[in-house]
Amino acid sequence: MPKLTETFARKVPQTKTGTDKHWDSEIKGLVLFAGKKSKTWYFQKDVGGQTRRVLIGRFPTISAEAARQTAMGFALEWGRGAGKKLQIGAPTLEAAMEGYLARPKLRSETHKHGVRQQFEKHLKDWLRLPLDEITKAMVVDRHRSLAATPSTANHLLKYFRTVWNHARRVHDLPEAPTMAIEWFEEQPKGTIIEDLKAWQRAVDELENPIHKVFYELMLFTGFRKTEALTLEWENIHEHHIHLPMTKNGRSFDLPILQKHHEILAPVRGLSRQWVFPSPKSASGYVTGPAKTEWSPHAHRRTFATVAMEAGVLEEIVGRLLNHTPLSITGQRYTRPSLDALRPSIKLVCEELQIRVNSTVEGR
């Protein structure tokens, strides 16, 4: 181990990925973290079986001599037992992410998988960095590097901010560095299926009959893509479909009609568990249905649009789509029964069927 002098700190190279740790040969616990864009002094020691780390400051703002003096002060104080009262140093981004994802009231497993996947894809070089090593400049640069996909850039860094703020509840951290980001303006496409007769022709031409059923069920329920793909037969009942966990972190029951059972009839018996089975998929169910001109979410928008045009109240449309109500009354007190919602979904399905059977011009 080298002696961490001013010359050594100045000459030690930055890393291409991750962080290199350089320990001082004389002052036990003094360490210099060298990352891609910064060098930072810490004092670290095991106390009571736990690693505790205290930030001293960045080099060259904090010189080697100042860092050494500070570290010797910590060593003296910790030797007297003060270290037991100090907080563990900032967690790595990976540890903070896992801590956030372990929350019992977090959303669905799909949401957790999505967050972890995005971090490992776009923030892999940050995962082993302590949070206080991730600077404003770094998050701004990463956000800009994803400018070709504004929605991905915004969602990724907003998830990062959420993870940071969750860690901040326990650790002594400043405000999230995402405060420096100028968020990209997002323009949702808002595409709906204008010609449902053309939609029916396109769906009928799909080679895989399971995919055909998937798109038909999407249109006549307004389900989210993952909600439909992960359906299990044990949750398909005579008068309703039960979703054990949805995007907003709660279960949901949607009243269904004879029309829905007719849609599902071709896939009954293909699997004991999954409504849309796939022997080639590791999960056991279809994960990538054949693409059509209209995305799965366009089917959900179409369901909502047709419902509104058919005269269903906006509040009821939101209930059918399992949206979280905006009002406190809607969130905490109002719980419409399946029977109360059934006339509305019947009206929507009847209007959808009329449009499937006729051309837009002919209406």
Secondary structure, 3 states (H helix, E strand, C coil): CCCCCHHHHHHCCCCCCCCEEEECCCCCCEEEEECCCCEEEEEEEEECCEEEEEEEEEECCCCHHHHHHHHHHHHHHHHCCHHHHCCCCCCEHHHHHHHHHCCCCCCCHHHHHHHHHHHHHHCHHHCCCEHHHCCHHHHHHHHHHCCCCHHHHHHHHHHHHHHHHHHHCCCCCCCCHHHHCCCCCCCCCCCCCCCHHHHHHHHHCCCCHHHHHHHHHHHHHCCCHHHHHCCEHHHECCCEEEECCCCCCCCEEEECCHHHHHHHHHHCCCCCCECCECCCCCCCECCCCCCCCCCHHHHHHHHHHHHHHCCCCHHHHHHHCCCCCCCHHHHHCCCCCHHHHHHHHHHHHHHHHHHHCCCCCCC
